[in-house]
């Protein structure tokens, strides 16, 4: 049974993977200072991320508004793997969080199979479908626009003094061994 975090990650990946011009990595800042700047960190991405809005400050538990505009340049076939790297800034150094119970710097294998288990048949959420996405692999090339969408973050069972701080998040998606996309951002986390 997939964890709630992997279900959320899968749903977000479906929305993101279905839609930076290939070539050089570039830094793109969003217009509002309330949103985190992000970087295309892949040398050549199949997924062109044109806009990604993620708040620069996240409170847990709480809600965040995210949006995305992108284009998938080629079909994405199984197996799809997501590699998440999570590092926390401690003094002058970035320290990588290990993967513990599906949280932290984890690798999520066979996302397509997880999607089939989470969204069997035609049970794909309307948000994904209305954005041009699909809950089934292979994912077809095309545009994807996710309007500002509110995600609810549940309470974490961890002391705030351990979780509060500045984090560097890097998400890499692969179809087999081929890099689909790499996106990196920095956020500030506060646990209530």
C-alpha positions as CSV (number, residue, x, y, z in Angstrom):
1,X,0.0,0.0,0.0
2,X,1.6,3.3,-1.0
3,X,2.1,6.0,1.6
4,X,0.1,9.2,1.5
5,X,3.3,11.0,0.5
6,X,4.0,8.8,-2.4
7,X,0.3,9.1,-3.5
8,X,0.7,12.9,-3.5
9,X,4.1,12.7,-5.2
10,X,2.6,10.4,-7.9
11,X,-0.3,12.7,-8.5
12,X,2.0,15.7,-8.8
13,X,4.3,13.8,-11.1
14,X,1.5,12.9,-13.4
15,X,0.5,16.5,-13.6
16,X,4.1,17.6,-14.2
17,X,5.3,14.8,-16.4
18,X,2.5,15.1,-18.9
19,X,3.4,18.5,-20.2
20,X,13.1,24.4,-20.7
21,X,13.6,24.3,-24.1
22,X,16.1,21.5,-24.6
23,X,19.6,22.7,-24.2
24,X,21.2,24.8,-21.5
25,X,20.0,24.8,-17.9
26,X,18.5,28.2,-17.0
27,X,17.4,30.0,-13.9
28,X,13.8,31.3,-14.0
29,X,12.5,33.5,-11.3
30,X,8.7,33.9,-10.7
31,X,7.3,37.4,-10.6
32,X,6.2,37.4,-7.0
33,X,8.6,37.4,-4.1
34,X,6.3,35.0,-2.3
35,X,7.3,32.3,-4.7
36,X,10.5,30.3,-4.8
37,X,13.0,30.7,-7.7
38,X,13.7,27.5,-9.5
39,X,16.3,26.1,-11.8
40,X,16.2,23.6,-14.7
41,X,19.1,21.4,-13.6
42,X,19.1,18.9,-16.4
43,X,21.4,19.3,-19.4
44,X,18.6,18.5,-21.8
45,X,15.0,18.0,-20.6
46,X,12.2,16.1,-22.4
47,X,9.9,18.1,-20.2
48,X,10.1,21.9,-20.9
49,X,9.2,23.6,-17.7
50,X,8.1,27.1,-18.6
51,X,6.6,28.1,-15.2
52,X,6.6,26.6,-11.8
53,X,5.1,28.4,-8.8
54,X,5.9,27.1,-5.4
55,X,5.7,29.2,-2.2
56,X,9.1,30.2,-0.8
57,X,7.7,29.7,2.8
58,X,5.7,26.6,3.7
59,X,4.0,26.0,7.0
60,X,3.1,22.5,8.2
61,X,0.4,21.7,8.7
62,X,-1.1,24.1,6.2
63,X,-2.0,24.8,2.6
64,X,0.1,25.8,-0.4
65,X,-0.8,27.1,-3.8
66,X,1.2,25.6,-6.7
67,X,0.9,26.1,-10.5
68,X,2.7,24.8,-13.5
69,X,3.1,25.3,-17.2
70,X,5.1,22.9,-19.3
71,X,5.4,20.9,-22.5
72,X,6.4,17.3,-22.8
73,X,8.4,17.0,-26.0
74,X,8.3,13.1,-26.4
75,X,6.3,10.2,-25.0
76,X,7.2,8.9,-21.6
77,X,7.1,5.2,-21.2
78,X,7.4,2.9,-18.1
79,X,9.3,2.4,-16.0
80,X,9.2,6.0,-14.7
81,X,11.4,6.7,-11.6
82,X,11.4,9.9,-9.5
83,X,14.5,10.8,-7.5
84,X,14.0,13.3,-4.8
85,X,16.9,15.0,-3.1
86,X,16.2,17.0,0.1
87,X,18.9,19.0,1.8
88,X,18.7,21.2,4.8
89,X,20.9,24.2,5.4
90,X,22.7,23.8,8.7
91,X,25.0,26.8,9.4
92,X,27.1,27.1,6.2
93,X,26.6,23.6,4.8
94,X,23.8,21.7,3.0
95,X,23.1,18.4,4.7
96,X,21.2,15.6,2.8
97,X,18.2,14.1,4.5
98,X,18.1,10.3,4.2
99,X,15.0,8.5,3.0
100,X,13.0,7.5,6.1
101,X,9.6,5.8,5.7
102,X,9.1,7.4,2.3
103,X,10.1,10.9,3.4
104,X,13.4,12.7,2.6
105,X,15.8,12.0,-0.2
106,X,14.0,9.0,-1.7
107,X,13.8,7.2,-5.0
108,X,10.2,6.3,-6.1
109,X,10.4,3.4,-8.5
110,X,7.8,2.3,-11.0
111,X,5.5,5.4,-10.8
112,X,3.4,4.0,-13.7
113,X,2.5,0.9,-11.7
114,X,1.7,3.0,-8.6
115,X,-0.6,5.2,-10.7
116,X,-2.4,2.1,-12.0
117,X,-2.9,1.0,-8.4
118,X,-4.0,4.5,-7.2
119,X,-6.1,5.4,-10.2
120,X,-7.4,2.1,-11.7
121,X,-9.3,2.3,-15.0
122,X,-10.8,5.8,-15.7
123,X,-10.6,7.1,-12.1
124,X,-8.0,9.8,-12.9
125,X,-8.8,13.1,-11.0
126,X,-10.6,15.8,-12.9
127,X,-7.8,18.2,-12.1
128,X,-5.3,16.1,-14.0
129,X,-7.7,15.4,-16.9
130,X,-8.7,19.1,-17.3
131,X,-5.0,20.1,-17.4
132,X,-4.5,17.7,-20.4
133,X,-2.8,15.0,-18.3
134,X,-3.4,11.3,-17.9
135,X,-3.0,8.8,-15.0
136,X,-1.8,6.0,-17.4
137,X,1.6,5.4,-19.0
138,X,2.8,6.0,-21.6
139,X,2.3,9.7,-21.2
140,X,1.8,11.5,-24.5
141,X,3.6,14.6,-25.7
142,X,1.7,17.8,-25.3
143,X,1.1,21.0,-23.2
144,X,0.1,21.0,-19.6
145,X,-1.2,23.9,-17.6
146,X,-2.1,23.5,-13.9
147,X,-3.8,26.6,-12.7
148,X,-3.1,27.7,-9.1
149,X,-4.1,24.6,-7.1
150,X,-4.2,24.4,-3.3
151,X,-2.5,21.4,-1.7
152,X,-3.1,20.6,2.0
153,X,-0.1,19.5,3.9
154,X,-0.9,17.3,7.0
155,X,0.7,17.5,10.4
156,X,4.2,15.9,10.6
157,X,5.2,13.8,13.5
158,X,8.5,15.5,14.1
159,X,9.6,18.2,16.5
160,X,9.7,21.7,14.9
161,X,13.2,22.4,15.9
162,X,14.3,19.4,13.8
163,X,12.2,20.3,10.8
164,X,12.2,24.1,10.7
165,X,14.7,25.6,8.3
166,X,15.8,26.2,4.7
167,X,15.6,23.3,2.3
168,X,17.0,22.7,-1.2
169,X,14.7,20.3,-3.1
170,X,15.8,18.6,-6.4
171,X,13.4,16.4,-8.4
172,X,14.7,14.3,-11.2
173,X,12.4,12.1,-13.3
174,X,13.6,9.3,-15.5
175,X,12.0,7.1,-18.1
176,X,14.2,4.0,-17.9
177,X,17.7,5.6,-17.8
178,X,16.7,8.7,-19.8
179,X,16.3,11.9,-17.9
180,X,12.9,13.5,-18.4
181,X,13.4,16.6,-16.3
182,X,15.4,18.0,-13.4
183,X,14.0,20.9,-11.3
184,X,15.6,22.4,-8.2
185,X,14.2,25.0,-5.8
186,X,14.8,26.3,-2.3
187,X,12.0,26.7,0.3
188,X,11.7,27.6,4.0
189,X,9.8,25.2,6.1
190,X,8.1,25.9,9.5
191,X,6.4,23.2,11.5
192,X,3.7,24.3,13.9
